[in-house]
């Protein structure tokens, strides 16, 4: 299941980077990105999200996500009984 979800994430990340212009026309500009990242900030944010999505999907697919972020989720989401 990890492999299937990882591949879906990788494909979606590539599609985000490839079709960022069409996505921007569909959703409009992101004011925060334009202000903080300068002109073309929405496109830059989409590329950054695509790259991060690719690497997180690859890490999830190869089970290295738990090795790197394994201690973080235990401390943040540990239920107090």
PDB file with SEQRES, HELIX, SHEET and CRYST1 records, atoms N, CA, C and O in Angstrom:
SEQRES   1 A   81  UNK UNK UNK UNK UNK UNK UNK UNK UNK UNK UNK UNK UNK          
SEQRES   2 A   81  UNK UNK UNK UNK UNK UNK UNK UNK UNK UNK UNK UNK UNK          
SEQRES   3 A   81  UNK UNK UNK UNK UNK UNK UNK UNK UNK UNK UNK UNK UNK          
SEQRES   4 A   81  UNK UNK UNK UNK UNK UNK UNK UNK UNK UNK UNK UNK UNK          
SEQRES   5 A   81  UNK UNK UNK UNK UNK UNK UNK UNK UNK UNK UNK UNK UNK          
SEQRES   6 A   81  UNK UNK UNK UNK UNK UNK UNK UNK UNK UNK UNK UNK UNK          
SEQRES   7 A   81  UNK UNK UNK                                                  
HELIX    1 AA1 UNK A    2  UNK A   18  1                                  17    
HELIX    2 AA2 UNK A   20  UNK A   27  1                                   8    
HELIX    3 AA3 UNK A   31  UNK A   37  1                                   7    
HELIX    4 AA4 UNK A   41  UNK A   61  1                                  21    
HELIX    5 AA5 UNK A   64  UNK A   77  1                                  14    
CRYST1    1.000    1.000    1.000  90.00  90.00  90.00 P 1           1          
ATOM      1  N   UNK A   1       0.817  -1.198   0.000  1.00  0.00           N  
ATOM      2  CA  UNK A   1       0.000   0.000   0.000  1.00  0.00           C  
ATOM      3  C   UNK A   1       0.862   1.264   0.000  1.00  0.00           C  
ATOM      4  O   UNK A   1       0.497   2.279  -0.592  1.00  0.00           O  
ATOM      5  N   UNK A   2       2.016   1.181   0.678  1.00  0.00           N  
ATOM      6  CA  UNK A   2       2.915   2.335   0.694  1.00  0.00           C  
ATOM      7  C   UNK A   2       3.402   2.667  -0.711  1.00  0.00           C  
ATOM      8  O   UNK A   2       3.541   3.835  -1.073  1.00  0.00           O  
ATOM      9  N   UNK A   3       3.657   1.632  -1.491  1.00  0.00           N  
ATOM     10  CA  UNK A   3       4.177   1.859  -2.837  1.00  0.00           C  
ATOM     11  C   UNK A   3       3.127   2.536  -3.715  1.00  0.00           C  
ATOM     12  O   UNK A   3       3.443   3.457  -4.467  1.00  0.00           O  
ATOM     13  N   UNK A   4       1.888   2.081  -3.621  1.00  0.00           N  
ATOM     14  CA  UNK A   4       0.819   2.663  -4.435  1.00  0.00           C  
ATOM     15  C   UNK A   4       0.585   4.123  -4.061  1.00  0.00           C  
ATOM     16  O   UNK A   4       0.502   4.981  -4.939  1.00  0.00           O  
ATOM     17  N   UNK A   5       0.479   4.411  -2.766  1.00  0.00           N  
ATOM     18  CA  UNK A   5       0.267   5.799  -2.329  1.00  0.00           C  
ATOM     19  C   UNK A   5       1.462   6.681  -2.660  1.00  0.00           C  
ATOM     20  O   UNK A   5       1.292   7.849  -3.009  1.00  0.00           O  
ATOM     21  N   UNK A   6       2.665   6.134  -2.554  1.00  0.00           N  
ATOM     22  CA  UNK A   6       3.859   6.894  -2.918  1.00  0.00           C  
ATOM     23  C   UNK A   6       3.888   7.237  -4.394  1.00  0.00           C  
ATOM     24  O   UNK A   6       4.233   8.358  -4.771  1.00  0.00           O  
ATOM     25  N   UNK A   7       3.526   6.276  -5.230  1.00  0.00           N  
ATOM     26  CA  UNK A   7       3.494   6.534  -6.667  1.00  0.00           C  
ATOM     27  C   UNK A   7       2.422   7.553  -7.031  1.00  0.00           C  
ATOM     28  O   UNK A   7       2.636   8.396  -7.903  1.00  0.00           O  
ATOM     29  N   UNK A   8       1.277   7.482  -6.371  1.00  0.00           N  
ATOM     30  CA  UNK A   8       0.223   8.475  -6.606  1.00  0.00           C  
ATOM     31  C   UNK A   8       0.712   9.862  -6.215  1.00  0.00           C  
ATOM     32  O   UNK A   8       0.471  10.829  -6.937  1.00  0.00           O  
ATOM     33  N   UNK A   9       1.398   9.970  -5.077  1.00  0.00           N  
ATOM     34  CA  UNK A   9       1.943  11.251  -4.648  1.00  0.00           C  
ATOM     35  C   UNK A   9       2.990  11.792  -5.606  1.00  0.00           C  
ATOM     36  O   UNK A   9       3.036  12.994  -5.870  1.00  0.00           O  
ATOM     37  N   UNK A  10       3.833  10.907  -6.127  1.00  0.00           N  
ATOM     38  CA  UNK A  10       4.859  11.335  -7.077  1.00  0.00           C  
ATOM     39  C   UNK A  10       4.220  11.844  -8.366  1.00  0.00           C  
ATOM     40  O   UNK A  10       4.627  12.875  -8.901  1.00  0.00           O  
ATOM     41  N   UNK A  11       3.218  11.119  -8.861  1.00  0.00           N  
ATOM     42  CA  UNK A  11       2.537  11.545 -10.082  1.00  0.00           C  
ATOM     43  C   UNK A  11       1.836  12.886  -9.869  1.00  0.00           C  
ATOM     44  O   UNK A  11       1.911  13.766 -10.727  1.00  0.00           O  
ATOM     45  N   UNK A  12       1.157  13.050  -8.736  1.00  0.00           N  
ATOM     46  CA  UNK A  12       0.481  14.320  -8.451  1.00  0.00           C  
ATOM     47  C   UNK A  12       1.476  15.471  -8.313  1.00  0.00           C  
ATOM     48  O   UNK A  12       1.182  16.597  -8.715  1.00  0.00           O  
ATOM     49  N   UNK A  13       2.642  15.196  -7.749  1.00  0.00           N  
ATOM     50  CA  UNK A  13       3.675  16.231  -7.627  1.00  0.00           C  
ATOM     51  C   UNK A  13       4.179  16.664  -8.988  1.00  0.00           C  
ATOM     52  O   UNK A  13       4.347  17.857  -9.241  1.00  0.00           O  
ATOM     53  N   UNK A  14       4.424  15.697  -9.871  1.00  0.00           N  
ATOM     54  CA  UNK A  14       4.849  16.035 -11.230  1.00  0.00           C  
ATOM     55  C   UNK A  14       3.768  16.823 -11.966  1.00  0.00           C  
ATOM     56  O   UNK A  14       4.065  17.790 -12.667  1.00  0.00           O  
ATOM     57  N   UNK A  15       2.519  16.405 -11.802  1.00  0.00           N  
ATOM     58  CA  UNK A  15       1.427  17.115 -12.466  1.00  0.00           C  
ATOM     59  C   UNK A  15       1.292  18.542 -11.949  1.00  0.00           C  
ATOM     60  O   UNK A  15       0.971  19.450 -12.717  1.00  0.00           O  
ATOM     61  N   UNK A  16       1.533  18.749 -10.653  1.00  0.00           N  
ATOM     62  CA  UNK A  16       1.480  20.098 -10.090  1.00  0.00           C  
ATOM     63  C   UNK A  16       2.545  20.981 -10.714  1.00  0.00           C  
ATOM     64  O   UNK A  16       2.276  22.138 -11.035  1.00  0.00           O  
ATOM     65  N   UNK A  17       3.740  20.459 -10.889  1.00  0.00           N  
ATOM     66  CA  UNK A  17       4.820  21.254 -11.476  1.00  0.00           C  
ATOM     67  C   UNK A  17       4.574  21.490 -12.968  1.00  0.00           C  
ATOM     68  O   UNK A  17       4.804  22.593 -13.465  1.00  0.00           O  
ATOM     69  N   UNK A  18       4.114  20.474 -13.676  1.00  0.00           N  
ATOM     70  CA  UNK A  18       3.921  20.596 -15.116  1.00  0.00           C  
ATOM     71  C   UNK A  18       2.759  21.532 -15.451  1.00  0.00           C  
ATOM     72  O   UNK A  18       2.877  22.368 -16.347  1.00  0.00           O  
ATOM     73  N   UNK A  19       1.646  21.398 -14.741  1.00  0.00           N  
ATOM     74  CA  UNK A  19       0.443  22.169 -15.058  1.00  0.00           C  
ATOM     75  C   UNK A  19       0.214  23.338 -14.086  1.00  0.00           C  
ATOM     76  O   UNK A  19      -0.931  23.706 -13.822  1.00  0.00           O  
ATOM     77  N   UNK A  20       1.285  23.914 -13.562  1.00  0.00           N  
ATOM     78  CA  UNK A  20       1.130  25.005 -12.589  1.00  0.00           C  
ATOM     79  C   UNK A  20       0.467  26.240 -13.202  1.00  0.00           C  
ATOM     80  O   UNK A  20      -0.252  26.955 -12.504  1.00  0.00           O  
ATOM     81  N   UNK A  21       0.690  26.501 -14.472  1.00  0.00           N  
ATOM     82  CA  UNK A  21       0.060  27.656 -15.119  1.00  0.00           C  
ATOM     83  C   UNK A  21      -1.449  27.478 -15.187  1.00  0.00           C  
ATOM     84  O   UNK A  21      -2.202  28.395 -14.859  1.00  0.00           O  
ATOM     85  N   UNK A  22      -1.891  26.302 -15.613  1.00  0.00           N  
ATOM     86  CA  UNK A  22      -3.324  26.043 -15.695  1.00  0.00           C  
ATOM     87  C   UNK A  22      -3.966  26.024 -14.317  1.00  0.00           C  
ATOM     88  O   UNK A  22      -5.093  26.490 -14.151  1.00  0.00           O  
ATOM     89  N   UNK A  23      -3.259  25.490 -13.329  1.00  0.00           N  
ATOM     90  CA  UNK A  23      -3.788  25.477 -11.959  1.00  0.00           C  
ATOM     91  C   UNK A  23      -3.899  26.900 -11.431  1.00  0.00           C  
ATOM     92  O   UNK A  23      -4.869  27.238 -10.752  1.00  0.00           O  
ATOM     93  N   UNK A  24      -2.913  27.733 -11.738  1.00  0.00           N  
ATOM     94  CA  UNK A  24      -2.965  29.126 -11.301  1.00  0.00           C  
ATOM     95  C   UNK A  24      -4.136  29.865 -11.946  1.00  0.00           C  
ATOM     96  O   UNK A  24      -4.787  30.673 -11.283  1.00  0.00           O  
ATOM     97  N   UNK A  25      -4.414  29.608 -13.212  1.00  0.00           N  
ATOM     98  CA  UNK A  25      -5.558  30.241 -13.864  1.00  0.00           C  
ATOM     99  C   UNK A  25      -6.871  29.757 -13.249  1.00  0.00           C  
ATOM    100  O   UNK A  25      -7.846  30.506 -13.187  1.00  0.00           O  
ATOM    101  N   UNK A  26      -6.892  28.502 -12.796  1.00  0.00           N  
ATOM    102  CA  UNK A  26      -8.107  27.939 -12.215  1.00  0.00           C  
ATOM    103  C   UNK A  26      -8.359  28.463 -10.805  1.00  0.00           C  
ATOM    104  O   UNK A  26      -9.479  28.865 -10.488  1.00  0.00           O  
ATOM    105  N   UNK A  27      -7.315  28.463  -9.940  1.00  0.00           N  
ATOM    106  CA  UNK A  27      -7.518  28.869  -8.547  1.00  0.00           C  
ATOM    107  C   UNK A  27      -7.215  30.342  -8.310  1.00  0.00           C  
ATOM    108  O   UNK A  27      -7.632  30.899  -7.295  1.00  0.00           O  
ATOM    109  N   UNK A  28      -6.506  30.974  -9.217  1.00  0.00           N  
ATOM    110  CA  UNK A  28      -6.133  32.371  -9.029  1.00  0.00           C  
ATOM    111  C   UNK A  28      -4.824  32.483  -8.259  1.00  0.00           C  
ATOM    112  O   UNK A  28      -4.282  31.484  -7.785  1.00  0.00           O  
ATOM    113  N   UNK A  29      -4.329  33.693  -8.141  1.00  0.00           N  
ATOM    114  CA  UNK A  29      -3.075  33.923  -7.434  1.00  0.00           C  
ATOM    115  C   UNK A  29      -3.246  33.811  -5.934  1.00  0.00           C  
ATOM    116  O   UNK A  29      -4.329  34.052  -5.400  1.00  0.00           O  
ATOM    117  N   UNK A  30      -2.181  33.446  -5.266  1.00  0.00           N  
ATOM    118  CA  UNK A  30      -2.173  33.351  -3.812  1.00  0.00           C  
ATOM    119  C   UNK A  30      -1.496  34.619  -3.299  1.00  0.00           C  
ATOM    120  O   UNK A  30      -0.304  34.826  -3.525  1.00  0.00           O  
ATOM    121  N   UNK A  31      -2.254  35.459  -2.614  1.00  0.00           N  
ATOM    122  CA  UNK A  31      -1.759  36.770  -2.206  1.00  0.00           C  
ATOM    123  C   UNK A  31      -0.545  36.654  -1.289  1.00  0.00           C  
ATOM    124  O   UNK A  31       0.404  37.427  -1.414  1.00  0.00           O  
ATOM    125  N   UNK A  32      -0.572  35.701  -0.377  1.00  0.00           N  
ATOM    126  CA  UNK A  32       0.540  35.535   0.542  1.00  0.00           C  
ATOM    127  C   UNK A  32       1.826  35.209  -0.209  1.00  0.00           C  
ATOM    128  O   UNK A  32       2.885  35.760   0.090  1.00  0.00           O  
ATOM    129  N   UNK A  33       1.727  34.311  -1.183  1.00  0.00           N  
ATOM    130  CA  UNK A  33       2.908  33.916  -1.957  1.00  0.00           C  
ATOM    131  C   UNK A  33       3.425  35.073  -2.797  1.00  0.00           C  
ATOM    132  O   UNK A  33       4.635  35.253  -2.926  1.00  0.00           O  
ATOM    133  N   UNK A  34       2.519  35.857  -3.369  1.00  0.00           N  
ATOM    134  CA  UNK A  34       2.942  37.003  -4.174  1.00  0.00           C  
ATOM    135  C   UNK A  34       3.637  38.049  -3.307  1.00  0.00           C  
ATOM    136  O   UNK A  34       4.580  38.703  -3.752  1.00  0.00           O  
ATOM    137  N   UNK A  35       3.169  38.204  -2.069  1.00  0.00           N  
ATOM    138  CA  UNK A  35       3.766  39.198  -1.177  1.00  0.00           C  
ATOM    139  C   UNK A  35       5.124  38.726  -0.651  1.00  0.00           C  
ATOM    140  O   UNK A  35       6.090  39.490  -0.650  1.00  0.00           O  
ATOM    141  N   UNK A  36       5.197  37.485  -0.209  1.00  0.00           N  
ATOM    142  CA  UNK A  36       6.418  36.993   0.437  1.00  0.00           C  
ATOM    143  C   UNK A  36       7.481  36.526  -0.562  1.00  0.00           C  
ATOM    144  O   UNK A  36       8.675  36.683  -0.308  1.00  0.00           O  
ATOM    145  N   UNK A  37       7.059  35.956  -1.692  1.00  0.00           N  
ATOM    146  CA  UNK A  37       8.011  35.400  -2.650  1.00  0.00           C  
ATOM    147  C   UNK A  37       8.241  36.301  -3.852  1.00  0.00           C  
ATOM    148  O   UNK A  37       9.045  35.972  -4.724  1.00  0.00           O  
ATOM    149  N   UNK A  38       7.549  37.433  -3.912  1.00  0.00           N  
ATOM    150  CA  UNK A  38       7.740  38.367  -5.003  1.00  0.00           C  
ATOM    151  C   UNK A  38       6.865  38.043  -6.196  1.00  0.00           C  
ATOM    152  O   UNK A  38       6.002  37.168  -6.129  1.00  0.00           O  
ATOM    153  N   UNK A  39       7.098  38.759  -7.298  1.00  0.00           N  
ATOM    154  CA  UNK A  39       6.307  38.484  -8.508  1.00  0.00           C  
ATOM    155  C   UNK A  39       6.503  37.043  -8.967  1.00  0.00           C  
ATOM    156  O   UNK A  39       7.622  36.529  -8.985  1.00  0.00           O  
ATOM    157  N   UNK A  40       5.418  36.415  -9.330  1.00  0.00           N  
ATOM    158  CA  UNK A  40       5.489  34.999  -9.704  1.00  0.00           C  
ATOM    159  C   UNK A  40       5.574  34.091  -8.503  1.00  0.00           C  
ATOM    160  O   UNK A  40       5.966  32.931  -8.627  1.00  0.00           O  
ATOM    161  N   UNK A  41       5.216  34.595  -7.356  1.00  0.00           N  
ATOM    162  CA  UNK A  41       5.327  33.824  -6.120  1.00  0.00           C  
ATOM    163  C   UNK A  41       4.407  32.618  -6.075  1.00  0.00           C  
ATOM    164  O   UNK A  41       4.738  31.609  -5.452  1.00  0.00           O  
ATOM    165  N   UNK A  42       3.253  32.710  -6.729  1.00  0.00           N  
ATOM    166  CA  UNK A  42       2.332  31.582  -6.758  1.00  0.00           C  
ATOM    167  C   UNK A  42       2.952  30.423  -7.525  1.00  0.00           C  
ATOM    168  O   UNK A  42       2.850  29.271  -7.103  1.00  0.00           O  
ATOM    169  N   UNK A  43       3.594  30.722  -8.645  1.00  0.00           N  
ATOM    170  CA  UNK A  43       4.249  29.676  -9.425  1.00  0.00           C  
ATOM    171  C   UNK A  43       5.407  29.064  -8.639  1.00  0.00           C  
ATOM    172  O   UNK A  43       5.604  27.849  -8.651  1.00  0.00           O  
ATOM    173  N   UNK A  44       6.164  29.913  -7.960  1.00  0.00           N  
ATOM    174  CA  UNK A  44       7.286  29.434  -7.150  1.00  0.00           C  
ATOM    175  C   UNK A  44       6.792  28.538  -6.031  1.00  0.00           C  
ATOM    176  O   UNK A  44       7.391  27.498  -5.757  1.00  0.00           O  
ATOM    177  N   UNK A  45       5.702  28.931  -5.379  1.00  0.00           N  
ATOM    178  CA  UNK A  45       5.138  28.121  -4.303  1.00  0.00           C  
ATOM    179  C   UNK A  45       4.673  26.768  -4.825  1.00  0.00           C  
ATOM    180  O   UNK A  45       4.849  25.756  -4.147  1.00  0.00           O  
ATOM    181  N   UNK A  46       4.091  26.732  -6.002  1.00  0.00           N  
ATOM    182  CA  UNK A  46       3.645  25.460  -6.573  1.00  0.00           C  
ATOM    183  C   UNK A  46       4.819  24.553  -6.896  1.00  0.00           C  
ATOM    184  O   UNK A  46       4.730  23.340  -6.712  1.00  0.00           O  
ATOM    185  N   UNK A  47       5.920  25.123  -7.375  1.00  0.00           N  
ATOM    186  CA  UNK A  47       7.106  24.317  -7.654  1.00  0.00           C  
ATOM    187  C   UNK A  47       7.686  23.774  -6.352  1.00  0.00           C  
ATOM    188  O   UNK A  47       8.070  22.606  -6.286  1.00  0.00           O  
ATOM    189  N   UNK A  48       7.754  24.604  -5.322  1.00  0.00           N  
ATOM    190  CA  UNK A  48       8.262  24.155  -4.025  1.00  0.00           C  
ATOM    191  C   UNK A  48       7.373  23.049  -3.461  1.00  0.00           C  
ATOM    192  O   UNK A  48       7.878  22.051  -2.947  1.00  0.00           O  
ATOM    193  N   UNK A  49       6.051  23.220  -3.555  1.00  0.00           N  
ATOM    194  CA  UNK A  49       5.132  22.192  -3.070  1.00  0.00           C  
ATOM    195  C   UNK A  49       5.288  20.897  -3.872  1.00  0.00           C  
ATOM    196  O   UNK A  49       5.211  19.806  -3.307  1.00  0.00           O  
ATOM    197  N   UNK A  50       5.503  21.010  -5.168  1.00  0.00           N  
ATOM    198  CA  UNK A  50       5.705  19.828  -5.997  1.00  0.00           C  
ATOM    199  C   UNK A  50       6.971  19.074  -5.638  1.00  0.00           C  
ATOM    200  O   UNK A  50       6.970  17.846  -5.563  1.00  0.00           O  
ATOM    201  N   UNK A  51       8.053  19.810  -5.415  1.00  0.00           N  
ATOM    202  CA  UNK A  51       9.325  19.182  -5.051  1.00  0.00           C  
ATOM    203  C   UNK A  51       9.221  18.524  -3.681  1.00  0.00           C  
ATOM    204  O   UNK A  51       9.662  17.388  -3.504  1.00  0.00           O  
ATOM    205  N   UNK A  52       8.642  19.230  -2.709  1.00  0.00           N  
ATOM    206  CA  UNK A  52       8.477  18.646  -1.378  1.00  0.00           C  
ATOM    207  C   UNK A  52       7.541  17.443  -1.420  1.00  0.00           C  
ATOM    208  O   UNK A  52       7.787  16.440  -0.750  1.00  0.00           O  
ATOM    209  N   UNK A  53       6.472  17.540  -2.200  1.00  0.00           N  
ATOM    210  CA  UNK A  53       5.554  16.416  -2.335  1.00  0.00           C  
ATOM    211  C   UNK A  53       6.234  15.202  -2.937  1.00  0.00           C  
ATOM    212  O   UNK A  53       5.984  14.072  -2.515  1.00  0.00           O  
ATOM    213  N   UNK A  54       7.098  15.429  -3.927  1.00  0.00           N  
ATOM    214  CA  UNK A  54       7.848  14.329  -4.529  1.00  0.00           C  
ATOM    215  C   UNK A  54       8.727  13.643  -3.496  1.00  0.00           C  
ATOM    216  O   UNK A  54       8.709  12.418  -3.382  1.00  0.00           O  
ATOM    217  N   UNK A  55       9.504  14.429  -2.737  1.00  0.00           N  
ATOM    218  CA  UNK A  55      10.415  13.825  -1.776  1.00  0.00           C  
ATOM    219  C   UNK A  55       9.677  13.154  -0.622  1.00  0.00           C  
ATOM    220  O   UNK A  55      10.085  12.081  -0.176  1.00  0.00           O  
ATOM    221  N   UNK A  56       8.593  13.767  -0.127  1.00  0.00           N  
ATOM    222  CA  UNK A  56       7.824  13.128   0.941  1.00  0.00           C  
ATOM    223  C   UNK A  56       7.156  11.850   0.457  1.00  0.00           C  
ATOM    224  O   UNK A  56       7.070  10.875   1.205  1.00  0.00           O  
ATOM    225  N   UNK A  57       6.682  11.841  -0.782  1.00  0.00           N  
ATOM    226  CA  UNK A  57       6.087  10.623  -1.339  1.00  0.00           C  
ATOM    227  C   UNK A  57       7.137   9.537  -1.506  1.00  0.00           C  
ATOM    228  O   UNK A  57       6.874   8.369  -1.221  1.00  0.00           O  
ATOM    229  N   UNK A  58       8.311   9.908  -1.961  1.00  0.00           N  
ATOM    230  CA  UNK A  58       9.399   8.950  -2.111  1.00  0.00           C  
ATOM    231  C   UNK A  58       9.813   8.388  -0.752  1.00  0.00           C  
ATOM    232  O   UNK A  58      10.068   7.191  -0.620  1.00  0.00           O  
ATOM    233  N   UNK A  59       9.878   9.256   0.253  1.00  0.00           N  
ATOM    234  CA  UNK A  59      10.225   8.805   1.599  1.00  0.00           C  
ATOM    235  C   UNK A  59       9.144   7.891   2.160  1.00  0.00           C  
ATOM    236  O   UNK A  59       9.462   6.894   2.809  1.00  0.00           O  
ATOM    237  N   UNK A  60       7.889   8.204   1.927  1.00  0.00           N  
ATOM    238  CA  UNK A  60       6.794   7.368   2.401  1.00  0.00           C  
ATOM    239  C   UNK A  60       6.800   6.019   1.688  1.00  0.00           C  
ATOM    240  O   UNK A  60       6.535   4.986   2.302  1.00  0.00           O  
ATOM    241  N   UNK A  61       7.100   6.033   0.399  1.00  0.00           N  
ATOM    242  CA  UNK A  61       7.094   4.807  -0.398  1.00  0.00           C  
ATOM    243  C   UNK A  61       8.215   3.859   0.034  1.00  0.00           C  
ATOM    244  O   UNK A  61       8.035   2.642  -0.001  1.00  0.00           O  
ATOM    245  N   UNK A  62       9.354   4.389   0.435  1.00  0.00           N  
ATOM    246  CA  UNK A  62      10.491   3.558   0.823  1.00  0.00           C  
ATOM    247  C   UNK A  62      10.592   3.360   2.331  1.00  0.00           C  
ATOM    248  O   UNK A  62      11.577   2.806   2.817  1.00  0.00           O  
ATOM    249  N   UNK A  63       9.598   3.801   3.064  1.00  0.00           N  
ATOM    250  CA  UNK A  63       9.552   3.685   4.532  1.00  0.00           C  
ATOM    251  C   UNK A  63      10.678   4.420   5.243  1.00  0.00           C  
ATOM    252  O   UNK A  63      10.967   4.122   6.402  1.00  0.00           O  
ATOM    253  N   UNK A  64      11.309   5.359   4.585  1.00  0.00           N  
ATOM    254  CA  UNK A  64      12.318   6.162   5.262  1.00  0.00           C  
ATOM    255  C   UNK A  64      11.687   7.367   5.948  1.00  0.00           C  
ATOM    256  O   UNK A  64      12.364   8.078   6.690  1.00  0.00           O  
ATOM    257  N   UNK A  65      10.409   7.605   5.713  1.00  0.00           N  
ATOM    258  CA  UNK A  65       9.701   8.699   6.388  1.00  0.00           C  
ATOM    259  C   UNK A  65       9.659   8.450   7.890  1.00  0.00           C  
ATOM    260  O   UNK A  65       9.842   9.378   8.678  1.00  0.00           O  
ATOM    261  N   UNK A  66       9.419   7.207   8.290  1.00  0.00           N  
ATOM    262  CA  UNK A  66       9.375   6.864   9.705  1.00  0.00           C  
ATOM    263  C   UNK A  66      10.749   6.962  10.352  1.00  0.00           C  
ATOM    264  O   UNK A  66      10.853   7.301  11.531  1.00  0.00           O  
ATOM    265  N   UNK A  67      11.799   6.671   9.602  1.00  0.00           N  
ATOM    266  CA  UNK A  67      13.140   6.773  10.164  1.00  0.00           C  
ATOM    267  C   UNK A  67      13.517   8.214  10.479  1.00  0.00           C  
ATOM    268  O   UNK A  67      14.170   8.487  11.486  1.00  0.00           O  
ATOM    269  N   UNK A  68      13.103   9.132   9.611  1.00  0.00           N  
ATOM    270  CA  UNK A  68      13.481  10.529   9.793  1.00  0.00           C  
ATOM    271  C   UNK A  68      12.541  11.245  10.754  1.00  0.00           C  
ATOM    272  O   UNK A  68      12.991  11.974  11.639  1.00  0.00           O  
ATOM    273  N   UNK A  69      11.223  11.037  10.581  1.00  0.00           N  
ATOM    274  CA  UNK A  69      10.239  11.751  11.385  1.00  0.00           C  
ATOM    275  C   UNK A  69       9.556  10.854  12.408  1.00  0.00           C  
ATOM    276  O   UNK A  69       8.497  11.221  12.917  1.00  0.00           O  
ATOM    277  N   UNK A  70      10.111   9.713  12.723  1.00  0.00           N  
ATOM    278  CA  UNK A  70       9.483   8.761  13.636  1.00  0.00           C  
ATOM    279  C   UNK A  70       9.329   9.286  15.044  1.00  0.00           C  
ATOM    280  O   UNK A  70       8.285   9.071  15.660  1.00  0.00           O  
ATOM    281  N   UNK A  71      10.317   9.960  15.574  1.00  0.00           N  
ATOM    282  CA  UNK A  71      10.242  10.475  16.936  1.00  0.00           C  
ATOM    283  C   UNK A  71       9.349  11.688  17.067  1.00  0.00           C  
ATOM    284  O   UNK A  71       8.864  11.977  18.161  1.00  0.00           O  
ATOM    285  N   UNK A  72       9.119  12.407  15.980  1.00  0.00           N  
ATOM    286  CA  UNK A  72       8.323  13.630  16.024  1.00  0.00           C  
ATOM    287  C   UNK A  72       6.849  13.305  16.220  1.00  0.00           C  
ATOM    288  O   UNK A  72       6.178  13.935  17.037  1.00  0.00           O  
ATOM    289  N   UNK A  73       6.339  12.322  15.472  1.00  0.00           N  
ATOM    290  CA  UNK A  73       4.910  12.046  15.563  1.00  0.00           C  
ATOM    291  C   UNK A  73       4.531  11.440  16.907  1.00  0.00           C  
ATOM    292  O   UNK A  73       3.397  11.616  17.352  1.00  0.00           O  
ATOM    293  N   UNK A  74       5.436  10.736  17.563  1.00  0.00           N  
ATOM    294  CA  UNK A  74       5.130  10.159  18.868  1.00  0.00           C  
ATOM    295  C   UNK A  74       4.984  11.264  19.903  1.00  0.00           C  
ATOM    296  O   UNK A  74       4.061  11.223  20.717  1.00  0.00           O  
ATOM    297  N   UNK A  75       5.863  12.235  19.891  1.00  0.00           N  
ATOM    298  CA  UNK A  75       5.801  13.285  20.895  1.00  0.00           C  
ATOM    299  C   UNK A  75       4.666  14.278  20.630  1.00  0.00           C  
ATOM    300  O   UNK A  75       4.115  14.835  21.580  1.00  0.00           O  
ATOM    301  N   UNK A  76       4.306  14.508  19.382  1.00  0.00           N  
ATOM    302  CA  UNK A  76       3.257  15.468  19.069  1.00  0.00           C  
ATOM    303  C   UNK A  76       1.859  14.880  19.222  1.00  0.00           C  
ATOM    304  O   UNK A  76       0.939  15.581  19.645  1.00  0.00           O  
ATOM    305  N   UNK A  77       1.688  13.623  18.887  1.00  0.00           N  
ATOM    306  CA  UNK A  77       0.359  13.044  18.842  1.00  0.00           C  
ATOM    307  C   UNK A  77       0.132  11.947  19.884  1.00  0.00           C  
ATOM    308  O   UNK A  77      -0.805  11.157  19.765  1.00  0.00           O  
ATOM    309  N   UNK A  78       0.970  11.902  20.879  1.00  0.00           N  
ATOM    310  CA  UNK A  78       0.808  10.910  21.944  1.00  0.00           C  
ATOM    311  C   UNK A  78      -0.362  11.318  22.825  1.00  0.00           C  
ATOM    312  O   UNK A  78      -0.401  12.438  23.334  1.00  0.00           O  
ATOM    313  N   UNK A  79      -1.306  10.422  23.003  1.00  0.00           N  
ATOM    314  CA  UNK A  79      -2.491  10.752  23.799  1.00  0.00           C  
ATOM    315  C   UNK A  79      -2.161  10.635  25.293  1.00  0.00           C  
ATOM    316  O   UNK A  79      -1.445   9.730  25.723  1.00  0.00           O  
ATOM    317  N   UNK A  80      -2.692  11.557  26.046  1.00  0.00           N  
ATOM    318  CA  UNK A  80      -2.494  11.579  27.497  1.00  0.00           C  
ATOM    319  C   UNK A  80      -3.676  10.858  28.114  1.00  0.00           C  
ATOM    320  O   UNK A  80      -4.829  11.229  27.895  1.00  0.00           O  
ATOM    321  N   UNK A  81      -3.385   9.837  28.879  1.00  0.00           N  
ATOM    322  CA  UNK A  81      -4.489   9.085  29.492  1.00  0.00           C  
ATOM    323  C   UNK A  81      -4.486   9.238  30.980  1.00  0.00           C  
ATOM    324  O   UNK A  81      -5.343   8.674  31.660  1.00  0.00           O  
TER     325      UNK A  81                                                      
END                                                                             
